[in-house]
Amino acid sequence: LVKCARALPFMGQNIPKGFSAVKDACVAHTWDRVAVRMDEAVEVLVGKCEGQTAVRVRGALEFWSLLGFVLVHDDWLLPRPTAMIDLVRPLVHHDLLAALKQTLSRGARPAATPDSSADWVVPNFAALARGEQERVRVMVAQLEHDKLLCEGLLPHLRGWKDATEAERDALLGVLVQFGLLVSHDAGDVDGGGGKQKDKRVWLCTCRMDSQKGAATSYDKKQWQKFAGATEMVPVVTYTPEYVTSALFPHILASQMSSREYKAEHRRRQTLKGCLLSVQLQATAERHEFFQLALTAGEDGAVQIVVVASTVGLLRSLCASIESVISRRFPGLSQDVDVQFSGPDGECVWKVGDDMTLGTILTRKDWERRVGVELVGNGERLNLKIRDIFKAVPGIFFSHSWNDHSTEVGPEIRDVIENRMRELVWYDDQMMTHKDQFRSLMTEGVKNAWVVFIFLSREALASGNCLREICVAREQQLTANTRVVVLAMEPEVTFAEILKWSTTKALTFSAAKGGETRTVHARTVKWVQENLLGVNIYPEWIEEALWAKWVEGKDARRKKQGAKPSEDDAKPPKSLTPTERSAMRSETINRIIENVRAPLATTLDGGAPEFEIIKEGEVWILGIKDTA
């Protein structure tokens, strides 16, 4: 290291005498605090260093901070960095709860040996009131077992209890800066008096680094034991060029503190050494699993292994890991391998440098072909990414290409995929021209556990949409498939559908082209009997009204000689962008909560037999006429 350091271009340069004078004065001065306000420290050192201005002293301290002689954080100076050791000692104590018991049993008697190890946790534990003792014990247990440091514990810990609140903030900032603490979501953490509200919580990565028995290799048996019979999607392995002690803890913290994994959906979470296992509850009957492990590869290289039960969950994990690396450890390169079961045996895909795996999965570049290698014989294959990940969407969007859904559908898809960690089947390329489209569509609906129906009169007049709606209803009745209906126009709200006549066809002018379109009377009857029992969400209708107003305004302005009236210039009552965003977010939260709720058991007798037929140019959906 010294040889490499001497080769650096700036080595051998002279240091200003003033810098050395500031360092010597800082070392010689007796500081009564671990952390000192920078202004106060500069004032003291200016008085001790003849001819030095405040600006030059501050610059000198910044310089020596880079070399570790002092520490500068925000507007604070730590003149003795080694004093941080005393603050870290209670955080990494080998047996925190035992230290509390020893302190309590000793009572007011002095320790048998000076500077007893037990006194490095909560030295005055025995003097606390009974209720306060229990609150402290809970927070200490949280630190020992879950490696979570609650802010409420700091005023009791050795070293920390003597600091002011502002000093503690500065010292915490230093530990965070060095990766020894990572900010954690406090929502699910018990601070001894219930959930943490205004208190902060940190994942104590310095404590994780001290854990023994970290995994040395990753075995599929670990996954099978944890997830039961659940099959995993391909195993992803990140091999960084080097691994700092803070890298894996930062990755774990990004998952453990993510608001997507709130307590109400996390049913099991285990953190042992360098292995995090989490079970999530997608629905009452459906669970998801993932594991993150820090392991040693066959060549001894340190690896981060990612395993998940769904492609959507794996995509979320990979994107999160790559985000942590790029933000916290910029410039750190890593090799990424994807191991999977191919058509001819176990294969590995070495992801190239042109695009990260998280980006590829986020963009859903399923048709992209990549070169993979058969494990064992080295034979090369050319496969689609879809085949590697066996990407089967768990959510299906049924929509028409002739209504408002083409505008709101992509945005809703992105939100749903991110929030529910599932792939969405959304036809954004007009697949009707493809061979076997109907069979593909039917298979897509049957593979999904949630079907979103973007309801409009155009959808009810479309043969393909009627097939999708029909299969979705059959799956809802026989397989507990969740069905979500979003109204795309005012004419298909619950109240309006009730007004439809079942004795005559429903006719309307197409939004595109203006020709007359027809919804058959039998289809109307089927909709009233089968869809009115499903909650129809009208929150996206306001967008449809706005789109209609803009389209009509533009059409009127194109007419020569036509002057828009005052009414033409006034759009329908519209929400502000903030209100619209809040409405959408609230509605999607409600939708996700509803689809995750338990459903009634499936019908013993199966679903009624539905049929779709064409009469002239009109498609009909109804209950099959057995007569």
C-alpha atoms as one frame of an Amber mdcrd trajectory, in Angstrom:
protein
   0.000   0.000   0.000   2.822   2.395   0.826   4.506   1.612  -2.503   1.263
   2.345  -4.369   0.725   5.528  -2.367   4.163   6.822  -3.184   3.373   6.434
  -6.885   0.442   8.839  -6.692   1.090  12.071  -8.603   0.615  14.427  -5.656
   2.979  12.572  -3.299   6.067  14.552  -2.373   4.310  17.873  -2.446   4.976
  20.229   0.423   2.313  20.909   3.056   1.920  24.551   4.142   3.447  25.218
   7.551   0.132  26.649   8.669  -1.539  23.265   8.094   1.002  21.546  10.330
   0.613  24.247  12.966  -3.178  23.753  13.013  -2.799  19.984  13.380  -0.280
  20.299  16.223  -2.503  22.821  18.023  -5.552  20.583  17.604  -3.681  17.590
  19.055  -2.236  19.596  21.954  -5.499  21.206  22.995  -7.633  19.453  25.617
 -11.117  19.132  24.169 -13.864  18.440  26.686 -16.340  17.172  24.063 -16.175
  14.415  21.465 -17.871  16.682  18.898 -17.299  20.444  18.762 -19.072  23.049
  16.688 -16.801  24.007  13.802 -17.053  27.739  14.537 -16.046  27.167  18.152
 -13.137  24.929  17.169 -11.889  27.399  14.560 -12.022  30.213  17.100  -9.937
  28.187  19.584  -7.331  27.218  16.963  -7.024  30.733  15.514  -6.000  31.892
  18.985  -3.348  29.173  19.192  -1.929  29.510  15.655  -0.231  32.831  15.089
  -0.945  34.443  11.734  -3.733  31.999  10.740  -7.146  33.273   9.698 -10.433
  31.484  10.292 -10.654  30.581   6.590  -7.158  29.042   6.566  -7.795  27.113
   9.793 -11.032  25.726   8.405  -9.227  24.711   5.205  -6.489  23.002   7.223
  -9.056  21.022   9.236 -10.778  19.907   6.031  -7.378  18.759   4.716  -6.483
  16.757   7.836 -10.001  15.275   7.846  -9.274  13.734   4.447  -6.226  12.037
   5.982  -8.071  10.907   9.126  -6.219  12.988  11.728  -9.522  14.704  12.569
 -13.073  14.245  11.333 -15.207  17.013   9.863 -18.904  16.304   9.362 -21.299
  19.036   8.263 -20.540  21.895  10.688 -18.945  19.730  13.386 -15.362  18.798
  14.223 -14.324  15.561  15.905 -10.783  16.460  17.053 -10.038  12.917  18.291
 -11.435  10.364  15.795 -10.346   7.492  18.055 -12.973   8.682  20.561 -15.559
   7.199  18.175 -14.372   3.773  19.323 -15.969   4.388  22.722 -19.255   5.242
  20.988 -19.194   2.113  18.826 -18.362  -0.241  21.729 -21.928  -0.394  23.148
 -23.310  -0.921  19.622 -21.145  -3.995  18.944 -21.126  -5.462  22.481 -21.058
  -9.269  22.256 -23.959  -9.885  24.697 -26.104  -6.829  25.340 -28.900  -8.473
  27.337 -26.444 -10.309  29.571 -24.756  -6.978  30.283 -28.083  -5.552  31.447
 -28.665  -8.535  33.752 -25.191  -8.211  35.225 -25.640  -4.492  35.832 -29.070
  -5.095  37.426 -27.887  -7.916  39.709 -24.946  -5.811  40.934 -27.235  -2.937
  41.879 -25.408  -0.011  43.477 -22.248  -2.072  44.187 -19.217  -1.122  42.085
 -17.992  -3.491  39.378 -15.457  -6.126  40.384 -13.072  -4.887  37.703 -12.615
  -1.292  36.541 -14.197  -0.471  33.218 -16.325  -3.624  33.284 -17.632  -4.831
  29.932 -21.193  -4.766  31.277 -20.894  -1.065  32.023 -20.297  -0.307  28.354
 -23.986  -0.792  27.559 -26.328   0.932  30.040 -24.186   1.605  33.147 -27.037
   3.097  35.216 -29.595   0.431  34.287 -30.190  -0.596  37.931 -31.051   2.993
  38.919 -33.839   3.317  36.320 -37.520   3.055  37.262 -39.158  -0.332  36.575
 -41.100   0.914  33.537 -38.056   2.633  32.052 -35.997  -0.527  32.582 -38.492
  -2.534  30.540 -38.529   0.063  27.765 -34.711   0.058  27.602 -34.612  -3.746
  27.699 -36.936  -3.950  24.679 -34.750  -1.552  22.683 -31.565  -3.393  23.693
 -33.135  -6.697  22.587 -34.014  -5.034  19.280 -30.358  -4.033  18.871 -29.046
  -7.479  19.786 -31.430  -9.646  17.778 -32.493  -7.449  14.859 -29.465  -5.115
  14.746 -31.811  -2.113  14.880 -30.755   0.928  16.887 -33.659   3.038  18.183
 -33.020   6.717  18.829 -34.706   6.394  22.222 -31.897   4.109  23.427 -29.075
   6.613  22.838 -29.614   8.730  26.009 -28.956   5.536  28.052 -25.903   4.138
  26.245 -22.369   4.641  27.563 -20.736   7.609  25.856 -23.903   8.683  24.068
 -25.743   9.656  27.244 -23.231  12.433  27.987 -23.689  14.094  24.574 -26.261
  16.758  23.810 -28.969  16.049  21.266 -27.158  18.148  18.639 -23.883  16.325
  19.335 -25.604  12.960  19.026 -26.978  14.001  15.626 -23.464  14.894  14.478
 -21.980  11.636  15.785 -24.756   9.599  14.155 -24.049  11.396  10.903 -20.397
  10.320  11.090 -21.374   6.668  11.633 -23.798   6.861   8.714 -21.097   8.477
   6.572 -18.797   5.518   7.227 -21.553   2.969   6.604 -21.640   1.754  10.216
 -25.312   2.770  10.496 -27.951   2.851   7.760 -31.229   4.733   8.104 -34.171
   2.375   8.564 -37.948   2.795   8.267 -39.180   3.201  11.845 -42.781   2.260
  11.072 -42.484  -1.400  12.070 -40.014  -1.066  14.957 -41.090  -1.356  18.579
 -39.336   1.287  20.653 -40.355  -0.167  23.990 -43.467   1.966  24.193 -45.162
   0.868  20.974 -44.290   1.668  17.368 -41.725   4.402  16.736 -43.410   7.577
  15.540 -41.156  10.604  15.546 -38.101   8.577  16.620 -35.478   7.489  14.116
 -34.153   3.962  13.653 -30.941   2.687  12.079 -29.812  -0.715  10.866 -26.617
  -1.260  12.864 -24.327  -2.517  10.099 -21.272  -2.381  12.356 -23.009  -5.038
  14.452 -23.727  -7.143  11.385 -20.062  -6.997  10.430 -19.224  -8.559  13.789
 -21.555 -11.521  13.239 -19.937 -14.919  12.932 -21.078 -17.857  10.868 -21.795
 -16.035   7.640 -22.802 -18.253   4.763 -19.824 -19.532   2.776 -21.817 -20.968
  -0.121 -25.382 -20.880  -1.354 -27.350 -24.094  -1.631 -30.761 -24.636  -3.215
 -31.679 -26.641  -0.129 -31.685 -23.398   1.843 -34.327 -22.063  -0.499 -36.405
 -25.250  -0.556 -36.414 -25.428   3.240 -37.537 -21.806   3.498 -40.024 -21.569
   0.624 -41.302 -25.134   0.684 -42.428 -26.429  -2.702 -42.262 -22.982  -4.299
 -40.077 -23.041  -7.401 -37.649 -20.201  -7.832 -37.013 -18.186 -10.934 -33.379
 -17.979 -12.137 -30.722 -17.344  -9.482 -28.901 -14.013  -9.941 -25.342 -13.609
  -8.680 -23.548 -10.262  -8.368 -19.761 -10.495  -8.043 -18.356  -7.018  -7.245
 -14.705  -6.319  -8.068 -14.267  -5.692  -4.357 -16.639  -5.750  -1.374 -16.480
  -3.166   1.383 -17.895  -4.065   4.786 -20.783  -1.639   4.233 -21.924  -2.900
   0.802 -24.108  -5.848   1.791 -25.575  -4.126   4.893 -26.606  -1.194   2.682
 -28.313  -3.617   0.298 -30.100  -5.355   3.184 -31.165  -2.030   4.649 -32.637
  -0.920   1.327 -34.933  -3.955   1.460 -35.698  -4.025   5.173 -36.556  -0.325
   5.262 -38.537  -0.270   2.015 -42.117   0.851   2.490 -43.183  -1.745  -0.081
 -42.484  -4.431   2.517 -44.668  -3.111   5.339 -45.398  -5.291   8.318 -48.935
  -6.115   7.247 -47.573  -7.872   4.136 -44.391  -9.321   5.650 -45.220 -12.596
   7.316 -41.717 -13.917   7.984 -38.330 -12.221   8.059 -35.108 -13.832   9.228
 -31.675 -12.216   9.255 -28.884 -14.607  10.155 -25.322 -13.511   9.571 -25.216
 -12.782   5.856 -28.538 -14.358   4.832 -31.846 -12.468   4.713 -34.983 -14.551
   4.133 -38.337 -12.817   3.701 -41.843 -14.156   3.122 -44.381 -11.701   1.741
 -48.124 -12.178   1.555 -49.535 -11.273  -1.846 -53.019 -12.577  -0.947 -54.552
 -14.744   1.758 -53.792 -17.812  -0.401 -50.676 -16.584  -2.223 -47.219 -16.013
  -0.762 -43.984 -14.708  -2.204 -40.469 -15.417  -1.014 -37.021 -13.989  -1.523
 -33.544 -14.446  -0.125 -30.402 -12.314  -0.248 -27.124 -13.984   0.677 -23.508
 -12.868   0.904 -21.517 -15.933  -0.117 -18.115 -17.129  -1.252 -17.886 -18.480
  -4.792 -15.839 -21.477  -5.902 -12.871 -19.212  -6.613 -13.208 -17.500  -3.224
 -14.689 -14.309  -4.666 -17.374 -12.694  -2.530 -20.789 -12.810  -4.202 -24.289
 -11.479  -3.570 -26.900 -14.107  -4.444 -30.496 -13.087  -5.158 -33.323 -15.654
  -5.213 -37.055 -14.936  -5.589 -40.294 -16.771  -6.246 -41.544 -14.466  -9.032
 -39.946 -12.537 -11.874 -41.622  -9.324 -10.712 -40.107  -9.674  -7.246 -36.695
 -10.541  -8.712 -36.876  -7.473 -10.953 -37.609  -5.251  -7.944 -34.677  -6.732
  -5.992 -32.169  -6.375  -8.853 -33.209  -2.785  -9.547 -32.864  -1.957  -5.836
 -29.419  -3.576  -5.512 -28.095  -1.790  -8.587 -29.509   1.507  -7.331 -27.712
   1.096  -3.983 -24.419   0.279  -5.713 -24.637   3.204  -8.134 -25.636   5.718
  -5.439 -23.535   4.567  -2.495 -20.573   3.002  -4.274 -20.188   4.822  -7.596
 -17.651   3.302  -9.952 -17.875  -0.159  -8.347 -18.158  -2.639 -11.211 -19.553
  -6.134 -10.858 -20.048  -9.262 -12.924 -23.648 -10.488 -13.079 -24.545 -14.121
 -13.784 -28.025 -15.605 -14.218 -28.285 -19.342 -13.580 -31.378 -21.142 -14.848
 -32.725 -24.453 -16.110 -32.624 -24.349 -19.901 -34.096 -26.713 -22.506 -30.911
 -28.841 -22.515 -29.845 -28.556 -18.877 -28.443 -26.007 -16.431 -27.343 -22.797
 -18.144 -25.679 -19.528 -17.201 -26.114 -16.134 -18.818 -23.288 -13.676 -18.208
 -24.965 -10.289 -18.453 -22.971  -7.862 -20.609 -21.844  -4.347 -19.792 -24.154
  -2.580 -22.254 -27.131  -2.684 -19.897 -27.672  -3.766 -16.295 -29.925  -6.701
 -15.457 -32.253  -4.481 -13.425 -32.673  -2.180 -16.431 -33.357  -5.107 -18.790
 -36.023  -6.522 -16.477 -37.552  -3.103 -15.815 -37.814  -2.403 -19.540 -39.293
  -5.901 -20.044 -37.066  -6.548 -23.027 -38.393 -10.124 -23.205 -37.862 -10.650
 -26.950 -34.177  -9.741 -26.791 -31.869 -12.666 -27.631 -28.691 -13.264 -25.636
 -25.952 -15.876 -25.650 -26.005 -18.387 -22.800 -23.694 -21.244 -21.911 -24.533
 -24.808 -20.941 -22.930 -25.649 -17.610 -20.477 -28.515 -17.996 -19.733 -28.665
 -21.712 -19.571 -24.932 -22.524 -21.950 -25.208 -25.492 -23.413 -21.852 -26.525
 -27.151 -21.282 -27.022 -29.084 -18.254 -28.235 -32.232 -17.706 -26.147 -34.844
 -15.026 -25.596 -34.826 -13.349 -22.208 -38.478 -14.411 -21.887 -37.360 -18.066
 -22.061 -34.598 -17.529 -19.511 -36.912 -16.049 -16.889 -40.034 -17.971 -17.896
 -41.833 -14.642 -17.633 -45.522 -15.420 -17.090 -47.521 -12.286 -16.173 -49.580
 -12.684 -13.023 -51.827  -9.722 -13.915 -53.826  -9.300 -17.137 -55.138  -5.999
 -18.554 -58.191  -6.341 -20.799 -58.763  -3.179 -22.825 -59.940  -1.825 -26.159
 -57.708   0.063 -28.555 -60.542   2.490 -29.273 -61.123   4.102 -25.885 -59.442
   6.080 -23.129 -57.562   3.038 -21.770 -54.740   3.486 -24.290 -53.853   6.743
 -22.503 -54.133   5.677 -18.856 -53.306   1.978 -19.231 -49.485   2.242 -19.468
 -49.299   4.479 -16.403 -51.545   2.180 -14.350 -49.510  -0.820 -15.548 -46.235
   0.709 -14.353 -47.678   1.581 -10.944 -49.260  -1.853 -10.476 -46.089  -3.683
 -11.541 -43.961  -1.671  -9.125 -46.374  -1.845  -6.208 -47.439  -5.483  -6.577
 -44.100  -6.785  -7.877 -45.896  -8.678 -10.639 -45.609  -8.662 -14.419 -48.625
  -7.285 -16.273 -49.913  -8.589 -19.613 -50.740  -5.381 -21.455 -51.170  -5.470
 -25.227 -49.420  -2.279 -26.250 -48.546  -3.528 -29.734 -52.005  -4.480 -31.045
 -51.372  -8.237 -31.027 -54.610  -8.983 -32.874 -52.587  -9.542 -36.042 -50.568
 -12.355 -34.475 -51.290 -15.996 -35.161 -53.183 -17.809 -32.416 -53.952 -14.502
 -30.712 -57.151 -15.843 -29.166 -55.432 -18.855 -27.627 -52.604 -16.644 -26.339
 -55.130 -14.260 -24.820 -57.081 -17.079 -23.153 -53.889 -18.567 -21.748 -52.835
 -15.113 -20.479 -56.110 -14.642 -18.588 -55.976 -18.147 -17.111 -52.386 -17.702
 -15.921 -53.239 -14.421 -14.171 -54.463 -14.191 -10.596 -55.730 -10.620 -11.146
 -57.558  -9.354 -14.256 -58.133  -5.637 -14.798 -61.071  -4.856 -17.108 -60.934
  -1.366 -18.621 -64.664  -1.134 -19.204 -66.189   0.922 -22.005 -68.883   0.498
 -24.625 -66.108  -0.019 -27.173 -64.811  -2.962 -25.133 -68.317  -4.495 -24.955
 -68.642  -4.178 -28.746 -65.291  -5.903 -29.368 -65.169  -9.663 -29.842 -61.654
  -9.965 -28.423 -62.488  -7.908 -25.330 -65.660  -9.934 -24.738 -63.614 -13.144
 -24.830 -61.202 -11.757 -22.264 -64.053 -10.576 -20.020 -65.803 -13.926 -20.380
 -62.728 -15.994 -19.446 -61.975 -13.616 -16.555 -65.468 -14.112 -15.142 -65.173
 -17.908 -15.507 -61.827 -17.853 -13.705 -63.284 -15.648 -10.995 -66.055 -18.146
 -10.351 -63.927 -21.298 -10.527 -60.367 -20.327  -9.574 -60.737 -17.276  -7.288
 -59.142 -14.987  -9.869 -59.493 -11.373  -8.749 -61.363  -9.122 -11.189 -60.952
  -5.327 -11.069 -63.176  -3.130 -13.255 -62.133   0.427 -14.146 -64.729   2.608
 -15.877 -63.309   4.476 -18.868 -66.364   6.637 -19.573 -69.420   7.910 -17.665
 -71.748   5.611 -19.618 -70.374   2.465 -17.921 -70.671   3.407 -14.241 -72.777
   1.206 -11.974 -75.744   3.602 -12.039 -75.698   3.946 -15.837 -75.412   0.206
 -16.509 -78.517  -0.355 -14.379 -80.445   1.898 -16.787 -79.516  -0.111 -19.887
 -82.388  -1.939 -21.538 -81.993  -5.701 -21.933 -84.640  -5.848 -24.677 -82.862
  -3.742 -27.287 -79.311  -3.160 -28.447 -77.213  -0.315 -27.064 -75.912   1.878
 -29.918 -73.304   4.629 -29.758 -70.945   6.568 -32.000 -67.378   5.298 -32.043
 -64.830   7.664 -30.497 -62.524   7.115 -33.465 -64.126   7.342 -36.893 -67.617
   8.210 -35.723 -69.381   5.114 -37.143 -72.251   3.577 -35.198 -71.248   0.745
 -32.847 -73.565  -1.752 -31.172 -73.643  -3.630 -27.865 -76.130  -6.519 -28.237
 -79.049  -6.813 -25.797 -77.828 -10.240 -24.650 -74.428  -8.729 -23.860 -76.156
  -5.976 -21.873 -78.033  -8.586 -19.876 -74.819 -10.561 -19.246 -73.021  -7.442
 -18.021 -75.842  -6.568 -15.627 -75.894 -10.103 -14.242 -72.137 -10.665 -13.978
 -70.282  -7.374 -13.638 -72.541  -5.356 -11.369 -71.451  -7.547  -8.464 -67.906
  -6.251  -8.951 -66.818  -2.846  -7.699 -66.539  -0.504 -10.718 -63.929   2.192
 -10.075 -64.933   5.506 -11.728 -61.818   7.516 -10.817 -60.464   7.626 -14.369
 -63.643   9.005 -15.947 -62.615  12.598 -15.275 -59.665  12.024 -17.576 -62.010
  10.763 -20.268 -64.191  13.865 -19.993 -61.143  16.075 -20.317 -59.913  14.158
 -23.375 -63.334  14.481 -25.012 -63.400  18.221 -24.372 -59.929  18.715 -25.889
 -60.804  16.570 -28.907 -64.078  18.454 -29.480 -62.410  21.846 -29.043 -59.728
  20.999 -31.597 -62.311  19.727 -34.063 -64.405  22.892 -33.737 -61.395  25.131
 -34.222 -60.513  23.373 -37.469 -63.855  24.262 -39.015 -63.479  27.358 -41.143
 -65.521  30.292 -39.998 -66.571  28.622 -36.764 -65.930  30.628 -33.622 -65.810
  28.779 -30.314 -68.457  29.872 -27.866 -67.801  30.721 -24.229 -69.043  27.237
 -23.245 -66.578  25.640 -25.681 -63.706  27.403 -23.958 -64.655  26.010 -20.547
 -63.499  22.445 -19.842 -65.536  20.146 -17.615 -64.859  20.494 -13.914 -61.342
  19.091 -13.588 -59.073  18.059 -10.752 -55.721  19.731 -10.276 -52.686  17.550
 -11.094 -51.995  17.127  -7.372 -55.593  16.127  -6.667 -55.616  13.755  -9.633
 -52.376  12.089  -8.509 -53.682  11.722  -4.954 -56.950  10.259  -6.269 -55.147
   7.703  -8.406 -52.762   6.730  -5.629 -55.595   6.297  -3.119 -57.627   4.250
  -5.590 -54.733   1.957  -6.490 -53.994   1.445  -2.786 -57.617   0.430  -2.317
 -57.483  -1.888  -5.319 -54.323  -3.604  -4.086 -55.799  -4.005  -0.615 -58.971
  -5.511  -2.081 -57.255  -8.023  -4.360 -55.081  -9.191  -1.463 -58.095  -9.818
   0.766 -59.445 -13.371   1.206 -62.151 -14.505  -1.212 -65.028 -16.890  -0.794
 -64.487 -20.494  -1.849 -64.941 -21.418  -5.499 -68.273 -22.678  -6.787 -68.712
 -26.435  -6.309 -70.871 -26.681  -9.406 -68.544 -24.610 -11.571 -69.415 -21.494
 -13.536 -72.426 -21.106 -15.845 -71.560 -21.971 -19.426 -70.978 -18.737 -21.336
 -70.754 -18.341 -25.094 -69.572 -15.698 -27.545 -71.154 -15.613 -30.973 -71.336
 -13.145 -33.835 -74.638 -12.044 -35.310 -73.971 -10.071 -38.457 -71.403  -7.469
 -37.421 -72.354  -7.570 -33.725 -70.597  -9.687 -31.127 -72.715 -11.270 -28.389
 -71.693 -12.484 -24.915 -74.250 -14.415 -22.912 -75.144 -17.581 -21.045 -75.223
 -20.507 -23.449 -78.715 -21.346 -24.629 -78.821 -25.108 -24.039 -82.268 -25.280
 -25.598
